[in-house]
Amino acid sequence: MKQIICALALTVAFTSTVVGHMPQKHDDSMKAEMRLYPTAEIQWKDGPASLSAGAKFAVLEGDPTKEGFFTMRLWLPDGFKIQPHWHPKVEHVTVISGTFNVGMGDKFDQAATRAMPAGTFGFWPADMKHFAWAKGETVLQLHGTGPWMITYVNPSDDPRKPKQ
């Protein structure tokens, strides 16, 4: 019993000493900033350039063009198609609204897609070839580690390349 009381007393003394030497105030570099993005306040921009005209995006967290975590949303009009492509990192997708239809492979086949209605989350491995289309106006949330890149299976499908 004396050993337990002695060990408890040492623990309390050590904890008091450590806590006593911890800073009581956090400086600005230690403060985390909270951000909220109500749907009505999201500022959509045209693009990204890696998708055909008509898509819009909003970066919510981080910078998808750089190393590190990011969260962004994509807005796709009804019928929007994304030709077969792949990403060098895992892709994480949550459907916020509408229906995102995704298929695997290097040929676009609308009939071979699986529907991801609002509320669905999905992810697929790096380098997996896939394609997609939107049914109804569709909003997706993508998150992961950057840089986020897209490589089209057929280079002529890449909207960043000048048309010949």
Buried (B, 14 or more C-beta within 10 A) or exposed (E): EEEEEEEEEEEEEEEEEEEEEEEEEEEEEEEEEEEEEEEEEBEEEEEBEBBBEBBBBBBBEBBBEEEEEBBBBBBBBEEBBBBBBBBEBEBBBBBBBBBBBBBBEEEBEEEEBEEBBBEBEEEBEEEBBBBBBBBBEBBBBBBBBBBBEBEBBEEEBBBEEEEE
